[in-house]
Amino acid sequence: MQKEKVISFIRSLFKTDTFIPLHAPYFGGNEKQYLNACIDSTYVSSVGQFVNTFENSMSEYTGAKHTVAVVNGTSAIHTALKIVGVQEGDEVITQALTFVATANAISYCNAKPVFIDVDKDTMGLSPVALEAFLNEYTVVKNGVCINTLTNKRIKACLPMHTFGFPCRIIEICKICDTFGIPVIEDAAEALGSELNGKKLGTFGTMGVFSFNGNKIITAGGGGALVTNNTMYAEKAKHLTTTGKKEHPYEFFHDELAYNYRMPNINAALLCAQLEQLDGFLANKRILAQSYDQFFNELGIKVRTESDESKVNYWLICLELKDREERDHYLKFLNENQIMTRPIWQLMYKLPMYKDCFRDQQKNAQFLEDRIINIPSSYRKNG
Ligand SMILES: *Cc1c(COP(=O)(O)O)cnc(C)c1O
């Protein structure tokens, strides 16, 4: 029976008869050494060498000029939106097929998300749908894009790279540029992924990452904002460190800002994790290939990278035939202690976002009905 075959195949990959999580962190490097060094130094909080080291390593890894480490991915998005000037009453374009943090960060600015459809293949914001919306409903006045339906300013575009698969970010940036809309990449899931040899998160004016426990590398909790814009990087540092003016002892804060700085102890863990990232990527790529081979024989599609992209395979995706087959897989795998998750419910189905503008959302709904994630952890002997 197909069901039994799938279960025993996944169990053979992870070599266990017990519960298989969707994505477990792996600590196989210098984690304990750096954590001990951090504790011994007593600098476990908002100041310390590991934060600086991480920021430099992250810039080197992504190819961005600057990195600002923060407490989580959501705060990184919030900060980036603030920097491009998103204010109360503004609108921000994003996709409805995303994790709720993307939309929440927009709401934290007292702005409203505008939900534009995704592409079926990339699962990320569709440049065709984006351009159609902008052409039909907006005008550019004094360099500012205005939504003629609401008379509100569209101050940013926040596409997301779903599960590490690149959206059509080059086309998106080009379109947004002609409408004077800055692009911030929600690359929370996409650390290590590339498009045409360039790391995701470095295409827009800013890119943000998450280092939550379930992401490809973890700080326990953490996030980062990367940018080539030196002014934005300085602003990000300022906004995430309570807006304090540098001074040996005086407290002067020149604007309402946040306590979003990543603690040094989290950065210590993260430094060790980043050293292992390329190994994680290679390991997960093999896992994705094994899944692809197995499910192809069953006539089930595994999402794999295109010729121009390199995917981090953070969470590996199956595309099932329809909602019924999706529900069947979710039920029997979870019942058999193999953690499996559906893709998110579309944002406008959540109470907070039910009244937000959305276009047709045909592809987003198609994907909501069919995509599931299967166990994707790094395998020690994989
Ligand atoms: C994880 C994630 C975030 C938020 O990151 P946190 O560190 O959990 O705040 C934002 N956007 C997407 C798409 C994510 O997957």
The ligand as an SDF file (V2000), in Angstrom:
LIG
                    3D

 15 15  0  0  0  0  0  0  0  0999 V2000
   10.0070   32.8790   10.5920 C   0  0  0  0  0  0  0  0  0  0  0  0
    9.4530   33.9180    9.7170 C   0  0  0  0  0  0  0  0  0  0  0  0
    9.3680   35.2570   10.1010 C   0  0  0  0  0  0  0  0  0  0  0  0
    9.5870   35.7660   11.4790 C   0  0  0  0  0  0  0  0  0  0  0  0
   10.6720   35.3840   12.1400 O   0  0  0  0  0  0  0  0  0  0  0  0
   10.7000   35.3460   13.7320 P   0  0  0  0  0  0  0  0  0  0  0  0
   12.1520   35.2340   13.9930 O   0  0  0  0  0  0  0  0  0  0  0  0
    9.9270   34.1350   14.1390 O   0  0  0  0  0  0  0  0  0  0  0  0
   10.1160   36.6060   14.2580 O   0  0  0  0  0  0  0  0  0  0  0  0
    8.9440   36.1870    9.1760 C   0  0  0  0  0  0  0  0  0  0  0  0
    8.5700   35.8350    7.9500 N   0  0  0  0  0  0  0  0  0  0  0  0
    8.5930   34.5600    7.5540 C   0  0  0  0  0  0  0  0  0  0  0  0
    8.1670   34.2330    6.1790 C   0  0  0  0  0  0  0  0  0  0  0  0
    9.0140   33.5460    8.4220 C   0  0  0  0  0  0  0  0  0  0  0  0
    9.0040   32.2810    8.0120 O   0  0  0  0  0  0  0  0  0  0  0  0
  1  2  1  0
  2  3  1  0
  2 14  2  0
  3  4  1  0
  3 10  2  0
  4  5  1  0
  5  6  1  0
  6  7  2  0
  6  8  1  0
  6  9  1  0
 10 11  1  0
 11 12  2  0
 12 13  1  0
 12 14  1  0
 14 15  1  0
M  END
$$$$
